[in-house]
Amino acid sequence: MLTRPTYVWVDDELKALVAQGHKLPKKQKHQKATLAELLTLAIFLLLQGQDLAKGYLAAKTTLKPYFPSLPHLSRFYRVLQKAHGLLAH
């Protein structure tokens, strides 16, 4: 499955950004899923050509073994929005 290698790559890239002095967005209150998990899921859905909202809601059930603690869709969007600045790097 695409998600594991993508997760490793995203996680490594986030660690590299931190090592370069970039700050990651603060975790949302009660956020259990990591930024790497949420970015991985977003990348996975976009590469699949899925609508982000529909794909995310489907992933909450079908990909639960890989992403056991996904937040509500609105929180997912907030986390992605706060991470938007990192995507330029």
Protein Blocks (a to p, Z undefined) as FASTA:
>chain_A
ZZlmmmmmmmmmmmmmmmnopacddddehiabdfklmmmmmmmmmmnopafklmmmmmmm
mmmmmmmmbccfklmmmmmmmmmmmmmZZ
